Amino acid sequence: MAKGYWIARVDVHNMDGYKDYVAQNGAVFAKYGAKFLVRGGKHVPKKARRGSRNVVLEFKDYETALACYNSPEYVRLVALRSPHAESDLVIIEATTGRSPNHLLPHPGSGVEFIIGPRFDLMVRDGAKRASSP
């Protein structure tokens, strides 16, 4: 079974208020078995629309990643976070095998990404903006 990921780009404009979200999100993520792979850290934006803070969470599968996002506990956290930060979030299913070569970035391009067969793009208001088949 392929893992699921949240890939988030966040702009925090009130760190004091955002700290409440950070303090409470660990329990929700633990309930769904999420593992932080990236949480802040150094980065170099390349054609990015937003994202002074980057987060990547790994889940045991795509369905669990979606269930966490749609859970009442996380919906409450989004409401807590929203006045203090703007974010874009992609929920994506990882590939279960080798990706076809035509989908890989050009060698030497410096581009690295996860290629998955399914994704959902969620944005600030929680509305689904795009999905793959």
N, CA, C and O atoms as CSV, one atom per row, in Angstrom:
chain,resi,resn,atom,element,x,y,z
A,1,MET,N,N,0.847,-1.182,0.000
A,1,MET,CA,C,0.000,0.000,0.000
A,1,MET,C,C,0.889,1.240,0.000
A,1,MET,O,O,1.843,1.334,0.772
A,2,ALA,N,N,0.565,2.180,-0.868
A,2,ALA,CA,C,1.365,3.400,-1.005
A,2,ALA,C,C,1.095,4.366,0.145
A,2,ALA,O,O,-0.035,4.498,0.615
A,3,LYS,N,N,2.141,5.025,0.578
A,3,LYS,CA,C,2.012,6.007,1.653
A,3,LYS,C,C,1.312,7.265,1.153
A,3,LYS,O,O,1.271,7.536,-0.047
A,4,GLY,N,N,0.769,8.018,2.087
A,4,GLY,CA,C,0.161,9.306,1.786
A,4,GLY,C,C,0.987,10.413,2.403
A,4,GLY,O,O,1.630,10.215,3.434
A,5,TYR,N,N,0.973,11.580,1.775
A,5,TYR,CA,C,1.760,12.716,2.248
A,5,TYR,C,C,0.936,13.989,2.233
A,5,TYR,O,O,0.078,14.184,1.372
A,6,TRP,N,N,1.209,14.847,3.197
A,6,TRP,CA,C,0.756,16.233,3.157
A,6,TRP,C,C,1.989,17.046,2.820
A,6,TRP,O,O,3.037,16.880,3.443
A,7,ILE,N,N,1.869,17.918,1.841
A,7,ILE,CA,C,2.940,18.846,1.505
A,7,ILE,C,C,2.346,20.242,1.651
A,7,ILE,O,O,1.489,20.651,0.868
A,8,ALA,N,N,2.810,20.962,2.656
A,8,ALA,CA,C,2.225,22.263,2.990
A,8,ALA,C,C,3.257,23.367,2.865
A,8,ALA,O,O,4.432,23.191,3.187
A,9,ARG,N,N,2.790,24.501,2.392
A,9,ARG,CA,C,3.580,25.734,2.360
A,9,ARG,C,C,2.790,26.755,3.149
A,9,ARG,O,O,1.624,27.008,2.848
A,10,VAL,N,N,3.407,27.336,4.144
A,10,VAL,CA,C,2.693,28.184,5.095
A,10,VAL,C,C,3.387,29.538,5.233
A,10,VAL,O,O,4.612,29.623,5.320
A,11,ASP,N,N,2.575,30.588,5.253
A,11,ASP,CA,C,3.058,31.921,5.610
A,11,ASP,C,C,2.399,32.298,6.928
A,11,ASP,O,O,1.180,32.451,7.003
A,12,VAL,N,N,3.208,32.446,7.955
A,12,VAL,CA,C,2.721,32.808,9.288
A,12,VAL,C,C,2.841,34.318,9.438
A,12,VAL,O,O,3.921,34.875,9.237
A,13,HIS,N,N,1.744,34.988,9.790
A,13,HIS,CA,C,1.821,36.432,9.994
A,13,HIS,C,C,1.567,36.818,11.450
A,13,HIS,O,O,1.635,37.999,11.791
A,14,ASN,N,N,1.274,35.843,12.316
A,14,ASN,CA,C,1.167,36.088,13.759
A,14,ASN,C,C,1.704,34.852,14.480
A,14,ASN,O,O,0.957,33.917,14.768
A,15,MET,N,N,2.985,34.858,14.762
A,15,MET,CA,C,3.639,33.686,15.354
A,15,MET,C,C,3.065,33.341,16.725
A,15,MET,O,O,2.971,32.163,17.068
A,16,ASP,N,N,2.684,34.331,17.506
A,16,ASP,CA,C,2.112,34.046,18.831
A,16,ASP,C,C,0.825,33.233,18.699
A,16,ASP,O,O,0.637,32.257,19.426
A,17,GLY,N,N,-0.050,33.616,17.795
A,17,GLY,CA,C,-1.286,32.869,17.580
A,17,GLY,C,C,-1.040,31.508,16.951
A,17,GLY,O,O,-1.729,30.543,17.278
A,18,TYR,N,N,-0.073,31.419,16.058
A,18,TYR,CA,C,0.256,30.168,15.372
A,18,TYR,C,C,0.802,29.130,16.348
A,18,TYR,O,O,0.633,27.928,16.140
A,19,LYS,N,N,1.452,29.588,17.405
A,19,LYS,CA,C,2.024,28.669,18.398
A,19,LYS,C,C,0.953,27.788,19.030
A,19,LYS,O,O,1.234,26.638,19.367
A,20,ASP,N,N,-0.262,28.293,19.199
A,20,ASP,CA,C,-1.353,27.471,19.747
A,20,ASP,C,C,-1.662,26.295,18.813
A,20,ASP,O,O,-1.868,25.171,19.269
A,21,TYR,N,N,-1.693,26.562,17.519
A,21,TYR,CA,C,-1.916,25.500,16.527
A,21,TYR,C,C,-0.803,24.448,16.608
A,21,TYR,O,O,-1.073,23.247,16.647
A,22,VAL,N,N,0.427,24.907,16.633
A,22,VAL,CA,C,1.575,23.990,16.691
A,22,VAL,C,C,1.531,23.154,17.970
A,22,VAL,O,O,1.811,21.956,17.936
A,23,ALA,N,N,1.187,23.771,19.078
A,23,ALA,CA,C,1.144,23.060,20.367
A,23,ALA,C,C,0.073,21.971,20.379
A,23,ALA,O,O,0.217,20.974,21.086
A,24,GLN,N,N,-0.994,22.150,19.608
A,24,GLN,CA,C,-2.100,21.200,19.647
A,24,GLN,C,C,-2.117,20.199,18.497
A,24,GLN,O,O,-2.821,19.192,18.576
A,25,ASN,N,N,-1.364,20.447,17.438
A,25,ASN,CA,C,-1.478,19.558,16.286
A,25,ASN,C,C,-0.815,18.195,16.480
A,25,ASN,O,O,-1.180,17.236,15.801
A,26,GLY,N,N,0.143,18.093,17.386
A,26,GLY,CA,C,0.838,16.827,17.602
A,26,GLY,C,C,-0.070,15.684,18.001
A,26,GLY,O,O,0.113,14.560,17.535
A,27,ALA,N,N,-1.039,15.948,18.849
A,27,ALA,CA,C,-1.960,14.895,19.291
A,27,ALA,C,C,-2.816,14.387,18.140
A,27,ALA,O,O,-3.069,13.187,18.028
A,28,VAL,N,N,-3.263,15.306,17.283
A,28,VAL,CA,C,-4.077,14.908,16.123
A,28,VAL,C,C,-3.228,14.092,15.150
A,28,VAL,O,O,-3.663,13.043,14.676
A,29,PHE,N,N,-2.023,14.568,14.853
A,29,PHE,CA,C,-1.167,13.846,13.926
A,29,PHE,C,C,-0.777,12.481,14.483
A,29,PHE,O,O,-0.689,11.515,13.725
A,30,ALA,N,N,-0.544,12.380,15.776
A,30,ALA,CA,C,-0.214,11.088,16.399
A,30,ALA,C,C,-1.377,10.113,16.262
A,30,ALA,O,O,-1.168,8.927,16.007
A,31,LYS,N,N,-2.587,10.600,16.429
A,31,LYS,CA,C,-3.777,9.742,16.304
A,31,LYS,C,C,-3.836,9.086,14.929
A,31,LYS,O,O,-4.291,7.949,14.806
A,32,TYR,N,N,-3.382,9.789,13.897
A,32,TYR,CA,C,-3.421,9.269,12.526
A,32,TYR,C,C,-2.065,8.707,12.077
A,32,TYR,O,O,-1.872,8.395,10.902
A,33,GLY,N,N,-1.141,8.583,13.017
A,33,GLY,CA,C,0.155,7.964,12.714
A,33,GLY,C,C,1.052,8.792,11.810
A,33,GLY,O,O,1.927,8.242,11.140
A,34,ALA,N,N,0.852,10.092,11.778
A,34,ALA,CA,C,1.651,10.958,10.904
A,34,ALA,C,C,3.065,11.117,11.440
A,34,ALA,O,O,3.299,11.138,12.648
A,35,LYS,N,N,3.989,11.227,10.514
A,35,LYS,CA,C,5.398,11.425,10.854
A,35,LYS,C,C,5.893,12.671,10.115
A,35,LYS,O,O,5.757,12.769,8.896
A,36,PHE,N,N,6.466,13.620,10.859
A,36,PHE,CA,C,7.036,14.808,10.229
A,36,PHE,C,C,8.321,14.429,9.502
A,36,PHE,O,O,9.240,13.879,10.108
A,37,LEU,N,N,8.386,14.719,8.216
A,37,LEU,CA,C,9.616,14.560,7.451
A,37,LEU,C,C,10.317,15.896,7.293
A,37,LEU,O,O,11.546,15.968,7.256
A,38,VAL,N,N,9.515,16.961,7.200
A,38,VAL,CA,C,10.033,18.330,7.097
A,38,VAL,C,C,9.146,19.203,7.967
A,38,VAL,O,O,7.920,19.102,7.917
A,39,ARG,N,N,9.762,20.049,8.756
A,39,ARG,CA,C,8.999,20.993,9.585
A,39,ARG,C,C,9.838,22.254,9.715
A,39,ARG,O,O,10.682,22.363,10.605
A,40,GLY,N,N,9.597,23.206,8.819
A,40,GLY,CA,C,10.423,24.408,8.788
A,40,GLY,C,C,11.734,24.096,8.093
A,40,GLY,O,O,11.757,23.383,7.090
A,41,GLY,N,N,12.798,24.615,8.609
A,41,GLY,CA,C,14.123,24.326,8.061
A,41,GLY,C,C,14.495,25.220,6.894
A,41,GLY,O,O,13.672,25.966,6.363
A,42,LYS,N,N,15.759,25.124,6.511
A,42,LYS,CA,C,16.267,25.925,5.402
A,42,LYS,C,C,15.625,25.462,4.101
A,42,LYS,O,O,15.356,24.275,3.912
A,43,HIS,N,N,15.388,26.412,3.215
A,43,HIS,CA,C,14.864,26.076,1.903
A,43,HIS,C,C,15.197,27.196,0.921
A,43,HIS,O,O,15.483,28.326,1.317
A,44,VAL,N,N,15.155,26.862,-0.344
A,44,VAL,CA,C,15.368,27.828,-1.408
A,44,VAL,C,C,14.114,27.829,-2.267
A,44,VAL,O,O,13.862,26.856,-2.977
A,45,PRO,N,N,13.320,28.894,-2.222
A,45,PRO,CA,C,12.104,28.928,-3.038
A,45,PRO,C,C,12.434,29.069,-4.518
A,45,PRO,O,O,13.248,29.909,-4.903
A,46,LYS,N,N,11.814,28.263,-5.325
A,46,LYS,CA,C,11.957,28.311,-6.780
A,46,LYS,C,C,10.556,28.441,-7.365
A,46,LYS,O,O,9.803,27.467,-7.398
A,47,LYS,N,N,10.209,29.619,-7.819
A,47,LYS,CA,C,8.900,29.881,-8.417
A,47,LYS,C,C,7.755,29.547,-7.470
A,47,LYS,O,O,6.715,29.051,-7.903
A,48,ALA,N,N,7.938,29.814,-6.196
A,48,ALA,CA,C,6.918,29.517,-5.191
A,48,ALA,C,C,5.985,30.706,-5.013
A,48,ALA,O,O,6.419,31.858,-5.039
A,49,ARG,N,N,4.693,30.416,-4.829
A,49,ARG,CA,C,3.717,31.473,-4.598
A,49,ARG,C,C,3.693,31.885,-3.140
A,49,ARG,O,O,3.431,33.050,-2.841
A,50,ARG,N,N,3.953,30.986,-2.243
A,50,ARG,CA,C,3.968,31.293,-0.816
A,50,ARG,C,C,4.818,30.232,-0.128
A,50,ARG,O,O,5.245,29.254,-0.741
A,51,GLY,N,N,5.048,30.452,1.153
A,51,GLY,CA,C,5.690,29.416,1.922
A,51,GLY,C,C,6.963,29.785,2.620
A,51,GLY,O,O,8.035,29.307,2.250
A,52,SER,N,N,6.868,30.629,3.626
A,52,SER,CA,C,8.048,30.903,4.435
A,52,SER,C,C,8.343,29.713,5.342
A,52,SER,O,O,9.445,29.581,5.875
A,53,ARG,N,N,7.342,28.850,5.508
A,53,ARG,CA,C,7.481,27.645,6.336
A,53,ARG,C,C,6.966,26.473,5.504
A,53,ARG,O,O,5.888,26.551,4.915
A,54,ASN,N,N,7.736,25.391,5.458
A,54,ASN,CA,C,7.369,24.209,4.689
A,54,ASN,C,C,7.234,23.016,5.609
A,54,ASN,O,O,8.019,22.843,6.541
A,55,VAL,N,N,6.218,22.184,5.336
A,55,VAL,CA,C,5.957,21.019,6.168
A,55,VAL,C,C,5.623,19.841,5.251
A,55,VAL,O,O,4.842,19.976,4.309
A,56,VAL,N,N,6.226,18.686,5.539
A,56,VAL,CA,C,5.871,17.444,4.862
A,56,VAL,C,C,5.578,16.414,5.941
A,56,VAL,O,O,6.411,16.133,6.803
A,57,LEU,N,N,4.371,15.857,5.871
A,57,LEU,CA,C,3.948,14.801,6.793
A,57,LEU,C,C,3.748,13.510,6.014
A,57,LEU,O,O,3.228,13.522,4.898
A,58,GLU,N,N,4.160,12.412,6.601
A,58,GLU,CA,C,3.984,11.095,5.985
A,58,GLU,C,C,2.939,10.304,6.770
A,58,GLU,O,O,2.966,10.282,8.000
A,59,PHE,N,N,2.022,9.658,6.055
A,59,PHE,CA,C,0.989,8.803,6.647
A,59,PHE,C,C,1.139,7.398,6.083
A,59,PHE,O,O,1.767,7.208,5.042
A,60,LYS,N,N,0.564,6.413,6.765
A,60,LYS,CA,C,0.713,5.023,6.321
A,60,LYS,C,C,0.102,4.794,4.945
A,60,LYS,O,O,0.542,3.909,4.211
A,61,ASP,N,N,-0.935,5.604,4.583
A,61,ASP,CA,C,-1.538,5.498,3.261
A,61,ASP,C,C,-2.308,6.781,2.943
A,61,ASP,O,O,-2.511,7.635,3.805
A,62,TYR,N,N,-2.721,6.888,1.705
A,62,TYR,CA,C,-3.429,8.063,1.207
A,62,TYR,C,C,-4.752,8.271,1.939
A,62,TYR,O,O,-5.102,9.398,2.287
A,63,GLU,N,N,-5.475,7.197,2.167
A,63,GLU,CA,C,-6.769,7.294,2.837
A,63,GLU,C,C,-6.637,7.861,4.247
A,63,GLU,O,O,-7.477,8.649,4.681
A,64,THR,N,N,-5.588,7.464,4.961
A,64,THR,CA,C,-5.356,7.980,6.308
A,64,THR,C,C,-4.998,9.464,6.263
A,64,THR,O,O,-5.410,10.228,7.136
A,65,ALA,N,N,-4.236,9.873,5.256
A,65,ALA,CA,C,-3.892,11.291,5.098
A,65,ALA,C,C,-5.158,12.122,4.886
A,65,ALA,O,O,-5.303,13.195,5.472
A,66,LEU,N,N,-6.072,11.630,4.052
A,66,LEU,CA,C,-7.339,12.331,3.830
A,66,LEU,C,C,-8.207,12.328,5.084
A,66,LEU,O,O,-8.816,13.341,5.428
A,67,ALA,N,N,-8.261,11.177,5.768
A,67,ALA,CA,C,-9.081,11.066,6.984
A,67,ALA,C,C,-8.611,12.051,8.047
A,67,ALA,O,O,-9.435,12.660,8.729
A,68,CYS,N,N,-7.315,12.214,8.196
A,68,CYS,CA,C,-6.784,13.171,9.174
A,68,CYS,C,C,-7.223,14.579,8.814
A,68,CYS,O,O,-7.699,15.321,9.672
A,69,TYR,N,N,-7.066,14.954,7.544
A,69,TYR,CA,C,-7.432,16.308,7.120
A,69,TYR,C,C,-8.912,16.587,7.364
A,69,TYR,O,O,-9.279,17.686,7.780
A,70,ASN,N,N,-9.750,15.608,7.110
A,70,ASN,CA,C,-11.203,15.781,7.230
A,70,ASN,C,C,-11.746,15.505,8.629
A,70,ASN,O,O,-12.948,15.636,8.859
A,71,SER,N,N,-10.878,15.124,9.565
A,71,SER,CA,C,-11.323,14.783,10.917
A,71,SER,C,C,-11.821,16.020,11.659
A,71,SER,O,O,-11.332,17.123,11.417
A,72,PRO,N,N,-12.778,15.849,12.553
A,72,PRO,CA,C,-13.254,16.990,13.355
A,72,PRO,C,C,-12.125,17.652,14.147
A,72,PRO,O,O,-12.118,18.867,14.339
A,73,GLU,N,N,-11.176,16.837,14.601
A,73,GLU,CA,C,-10.060,17.387,15.379
A,73,GLU,C,C,-9.209,18.338,14.533
A,73,GLU,O,O,-8.814,19.406,15.001
A,74,TYR,N,N,-8.928,17.944,13.284
A,74,TYR,CA,C,-8.101,18.801,12.447
A,74,TYR,C,C,-8.883,20.001,11.920
A,74,TYR,O,O,-8.326,21.091,11.795
A,75,VAL,N,N,-10.153,19.817,11.612
A,75,VAL,CA,C,-10.990,20.939,11.186
A,75,VAL,C,C,-10.976,22.028,12.255
A,75,VAL,O,O,-10.914,23.216,11.936
A,76,ARG,N,N,-11.034,21.620,13.527
A,76,ARG,CA,C,-10.962,22.578,14.636
A,76,ARG,C,C,-9.611,23.302,14.636
A,76,ARG,O,O,-9.551,24.506,14.884
A,77,LEU,N,N,-8.533,22.569,14.360
A,77,LEU,CA,C,-7.201,23.185,14.335
A,77,LEU,C,C,-7.049,24.175,13.188
A,77,LEU,O,O,-6.394,25.207,13.336
A,78,VAL,N,N,-7.655,23.863,12.041
A,78,VAL,CA,C,-7.597,24.793,10.910
A,78,VAL,C,C,-8.258,26.110,11.290
A,78,VAL,O,O,-7.751,27.183,10.962
A,79,ALA,N,N,-9.385,26.026,11.979
A,79,ALA,CA,C,-10.072,27.242,12.433
A,79,ALA,C,C,-9.202,28.025,13.423
A,79,ALA,O,O,-9.216,29.256,13.427
A,80,LEU,N,N,-8.455,27.316,14.250
A,80,LEU,CA,C,-7.553,27.948,15.213
A,80,LEU,C,C,-6.387,28.633,14.503
A,80,LEU,O,O,-5.965,29.721,14.895
A,81,ARG,N,N,-5.872,27.990,13.459
A,81,ARG,CA,C,-4.702,28.492,12.735
A,81,ARG,C,C,-5.042,29.611,11.759
A,81,ARG,O,O,-4.243,30.530,11.579
A,82,SER,N,N,-6.200,29.553,11.131
A,82,SER,CA,C,-6.541,30.434,10.009
A,82,SER,C,C,-6.337,31.927,10.248
A,82,SER,O,O,-5.875,32.611,9.336
A,83,PRO,N,N,-6.654,32.468,11.418
A,83,PRO,CA,C,-6.429,33.913,11.600
A,83,PRO,C,C,-4.941,34.303,11.649
A,83,PRO,O,O,-4.601,35.481,11.545
A,84,HIS,N,N,-4.079,33.322,11.805
A,84,HIS,CA,C,-2.669,33.606,12.050
A,84,HIS,C,C,-1.728,33.203,10.922
A,84,HIS,O,O,-0.548,33.555,10.937
A,85,ALA,N,N,-2.255,32.453,9.929
A,85,ALA,CA,C,-1.393,31.957,8.857
A,85,ALA,C,C,-2.230,31.636,7.626
A,85,ALA,O,O,-3.418,31.332,7.725
A,86,GLU,N,N,-1.587,31.711,6.468
A,86,GLU,CA,C,-2.181,31.285,5.205
A,86,GLU,C,C,-1.362,30.109,4.701
A,86,GLU,O,O,-0.140,30.080,4.843
A,87,SER,N,N,-2.058,29.131,4.105
A,87,SER,CA,C,-1.321,27.957,3.666
A,87,SER,C,C,-1.936,27.338,2.420
A,87,SER,O,O,-3.115,27.528,2.123
A,88,ASP,N,N,-1.117,26.603,1.711
A,88,ASP,CA,C,-1.536,25.735,0.616
A,88,ASP,C,C,-1.128,24.333,1.022
A,88,ASP,O,O,-0.066,24.132,1.613
A,89,LEU,N,N,-1.968,23.370,0.706
A,89,LEU,CA,C,-1.703,21.989,1.098
A,89,LEU,C,C,-2.057,21.066,-0.049
A,89,LEU,O,O,-3.128,21.181,-0.645
A,90,VAL,N,N,-1.153,20.153,-0.353
A,90,VAL,CA,C,-1.411,19.083,-1.304
A,90,VAL,C,C,-1.381,17.786,-0.516
A,90,VAL,O,O,-0.447,17.530,0.243
A,91,ILE,N,N,-2.413,16.968,-0.702
A,91,ILE,CA,C,-2.441,15.630,-0.127
A,91,ILE,C,C,-2.217,14.678,-1.295
A,91,ILE,O,O,-2.974,14.685,-2.266
A,92,ILE,N,N,-1.178,13.865,-1.194
A,92,ILE,CA,C,-0.744,13.089,-2.352
A,92,ILE,C,C,-0.441,11.644,-1.972
A,92,ILE,O,O,0.028,11.365,-0.869
A,93,GLU,N,N,-0.714,10.743,-2.887
A,93,GLU,CA,C,-0.370,9.340,-2.701
A,93,GLU,C,C,0.951,9.080,-3.403
A,93,GLU,O,O,1.125,9.446,-4.566
A,94,ALA,N,N,1.870,8.456,-2.708
A,94,ALA,CA,C,3.181,8.156,-3.281
A,94,ALA,C,C,3.059,7.051,-4.318
A,94,ALA,O,O,2.118,6.258,-4.298
A,95,THR,N,N,3.999,7.016,-5.197
A,95,THR,CA,C,4.039,5.946,-6.180
A,95,THR,C,C,4.351,4.630,-5.488
A,95,THR,O,O,5.071,4.601,-4.489
A,96,THR,N,N,3.817,3.557,-6.013
A,96,THR,CA,C,4.048,2.243,-5.415
A,96,THR,C,C,5.194,1.510,-6.087
A,96,THR,O,O,5.569,0.418,-5.658
A,97,GLY,N,N,5.741,2.081,-7.110
A,97,GLY,CA,C,6.846,1.439,-7.817
A,97,GLY,C,C,7.686,2.479,-8.506
A,97,GLY,O,O,7.627,3.663,-8.175
A,98,ARG,N,N,8.460,2.040,-9.451
A,98,ARG,CA,C,9.309,2.961,-10.200
A,98,ARG,C,C,8.454,3.823,-11.101
A,98,ARG,O,O,7.516,3.343,-11.737
A,99,SER,N,N,8.784,5.089,-11.149
A,99,SER,CA,C,8.055,6.023,-12.001
A,99,SER,C,C,8.553,5.913,-13.434
A,99,SER,O,O,9.737,5.664,-13.660
A,100,PRO,N,N,7.668,6.095,-14.399
A,100,PRO,CA,C,8.124,6.110,-15.793
A,100,PRO,C,C,9.114,7.248,-16.002
A,100,PRO,O,O,8.964,8.320,-15.416
A,101,ASN,N,N,10.122,7.017,-16.833
A,101,ASN,CA,C,11.172,8.017,-17.037
A,101,ASN,C,C,10.648,9.341,-17.559
A,101,ASN,O,O,11.218,10.385,-17.241
A,102,HIS,N,N,9.574,9.338,-18.356
A,102,HIS,CA,C,9.094,10.602,-18.907
A,102,HIS,C,C,8.485,11.508,-17.835
A,102,HIS,O,O,8.239,12.685,-18.099
A,103,LEU,N,N,8.240,10.986,-16.642
A,103,LEU,CA,C,7.697,11.804,-15.560
A,103,LEU,C,C,8.780,12.348,-14.634
A,103,LEU,O,O,8.492,13.145,-13.742
A,104,LEU,N,N,10.022,11.920,-14.843
A,104,LEU,CA,C,11.105,12.356,-13.959
A,104,LEU,C,C,11.657,13.702,-14.399
A,104,LEU,O,O,11.621,14.034,-15.584
A,105,PRO,N,N,12.168,14.481,-13.445
A,105,PRO,CA,C,12.757,15.771,-13.825
A,105,PRO,C,C,14.011,15.561,-14.659
A,105,PRO,O,O,14.648,14.510,-14.585
A,106,HIS,N,N,14.357,16.560,-15.446
A,106,HIS,CA,C,15.552,16.504,-16.275
A,106,HIS,C,C,16.779,16.422,-15.383
A,106,HIS,O,O,16.875,17.170,-14.409
A,107,PRO,N,N,17.727,15.528,-15.691
A,107,PRO,CA,C,18.948,15.424,-14.870
A,107,PRO,C,C,19.649,16.774,-14.772
A,107,PRO,O,O,19.784,17.493,-15.762
A,108,GLY,N,N,20.083,17.099,-13.582
A,108,GLY,CA,C,20.790,18.345,-13.340
A,108,GLY,C,C,19.885,19.547,-13.138
A,108,GLY,O,O,20.367,20.663,-12.946
A,109,SER,N,N,18.562,19.327,-13.180
A,109,SER,CA,C,17.637,20.459,-13.037
A,109,SER,C,C,17.503,20.915,-11.595
A,109,SER,O,O,17.036,22.025,-11.340
A,110,GLY,N,N,17.910,20.067,-10.639
A,110,GLY,CA,C,17.762,20.417,-9.233
A,110,GLY,C,C,16.349,20.229,-8.725
A,110,GLY,O,O,16.043,20.606,-7.594
A,111,VAL,N,N,15.481,19.652,-9.542
A,111,VAL,CA,C,14.091,19.451,-9.150
A,111,VAL,C,C,13.941,18.062,-8.548
A,111,VAL,O,O,14.371,17.066,-9.131
A,112,GLU,N,N,13.329,18.012,-7.382
A,112,GLU,CA,C,13.014,16.744,-6.736
A,112,GLU,C,C,11.566,16.794,-6.303
A,112,GLU,O,O,11.110,17.809,-5.777
A,113,PHE,N,N,10.836,15.710,-6.516
A,113,PHE,CA,C,9.449,15.678,-6.102
A,113,PHE,C,C,8.972,14.252,-5.976
A,113,PHE,O,O,9.642,13.316,-6.410
A,114,ILE,N,N,7.789,14.092,-5.367
A,114,ILE,CA,C,7.144,12.796,-5.233
A,114,ILE,C,C,6.141,12.680,-6.366
A,114,ILE,O,O,5.300,13.559,-6.551
A,115,ILE,N,N,6.228,11.606,-7.118
A,115,ILE,CA,C,5.248,11.375,-8.169
A,115,ILE,C,C,4.246,10.378,-7.628
A,115,ILE,O,O,4.621,9.278,-7.221
A,116,GLY,N,N,3.001,10.741,-7.618
A,116,GLY,CA,C,1.970,9.862,-7.091
A,116,GLY,C,C,0.825,9.708,-8.063
A,116,GLY,O,O,0.586,10.589,-8.888
A,117,PRO,N,N,0.119,8.605,-7.977
A,117,PRO,CA,C,-0.990,8.372,-8.892
A,117,PRO,C,C,-2.247,9.154,-8.555
A,117,PRO,O,O,-3.113,9.309,-9.415
A,118,ARG,N,N,-2.376,9.654,-7.325
A,118,ARG,CA,C,-3.562,10.410,-6.936
A,118,ARG,C,C,-3.150,11.573,-6.061
A,118,ARG,O,O,-2.186,11.478,-5.301
A,119,PHE,N,N,-3.883,12.676,-6.167
A,119,PHE,CA,C,-3.621,13.793,-5.263
A,119,PHE,C,C,-4.894,14.594,-5.074
A,119,PHE,O,O,-5.814,14.532,-5.889
A,120,ASP,N,N,-4.931,15.337,-4.000
A,120,ASP,CA,C,-5.962,16.333,-3.748
A,120,ASP,C,C,-5.236,17.601,-3.344
A,120,ASP,O,O,-4.304,17.558,-2.541
A,121,LEU,N,N,-5.657,18.724,-3.892
A,121,LEU,CA,C,-5.081,20.013,-3.534
A,121,LEU,C,C,-6.090,20.751,-2.681
A,121,LEU,O,O,-7.191,21.061,-3.135
A,122,MET,N,N,-5.714,21.034,-1.444
A,122,MET,CA,C,-6.570,21.767,-0.526
A,122,MET,C,C,-5.929,23.122,-0.284
A,122,MET,O,O,-4.703,23.224,-0.229
A,123,VAL,N,N,-6.730,24.151,-0.139
A,123,VAL,CA,C,-6.190,25.471,0.145
A,123,VAL,C,C,-6.869,26.059,1.365
A,123,VAL,O,O,-7.673,25.396,2.020
A,124,ARG,N,N,-6.545,27.295,1.663
A,124,ARG,CA,C,-6.905,27.937,2.918
A,124,ARG,C,C,-8.286,27.610,3.455
A,124,ARG,O,O,-8.423,27.295,4.636
A,125,ASP,N,N,-9.308,27.678,2.622
A,125,ASP,CA,C,-10.658,27.488,3.137
A,125,ASP,C,C,-11.045,26.020,3.228
A,125,ASP,O,O,-12.174,25.703,3.602
A,126,GLY,N,N,-10.128,25.119,2.892
A,126,GLY,CA,C,-10.398,23.694,2.984
A,126,GLY,C,C,-11.119,23.138,1.775
A,126,GLY,O,O,-11.386,21.937,1.719
A,127,ALA,N,N,-11.441,23.976,0.806
A,127,ALA,CA,C,-12.144,23.503,-0.384
A,127,ALA,C,C,-11.162,22.794,-1.306
A,127,ALA,O,O,-10.021,23.223,-1.478
A,128,LYS,N,N,-11.630,21.706,-1.889
A,128,LYS,CA,C,-10.791,20.966,-2.831
A,128,LYS,C,C,-10.713,21.778,-4.115
A,128,LYS,O,O,-11.743,22.135,-4.686
A,129,ARG,N,N,-9.503,22.070,-4.571
A,129,ARG,CA,C,-9.311,22.880,-5.770
A,129,ARG,C,C,-9.006,22.028,-6.992
A,129,ARG,O,O,-9.331,22.416,-8.114
A,130,ALA,N,N,-8.390,20.882,-6.789
A,130,ALA,CA,C,-8.043,20.024,-7.924
A,130,ALA,C,C,-7.866,18.607,-7.424
A,130,ALA,O,O,-7.500,18.386,-6.270
A,131,SER,N,N,-8.121,17.663,-8.283
A,131,SER,CA,C,-7.920,16.250,-7.965
A,131,SER,C,C,-7.466,15.539,-9.216
A,131,SER,O,O,-7.777,15.945,-10.336
A,132,SER,N,N,-6.730,14.478,-9.005
A,132,SER,CA,C,-6.394,13.607,-10.128
A,132,SER,C,C,-7.472,12.545,-10.231
A,132,SER,O,O,-8.258,12.370,-9.300
A,133,PRO,N,N,-7.522,11.838,-11.343
A,133,PRO,CA,C,-8.549,10.779,-11.488
A,133,PRO,C,C,-8.366,9.657,-10.519
A,133,PRO,O,O,-9.146,8.705,-10.522
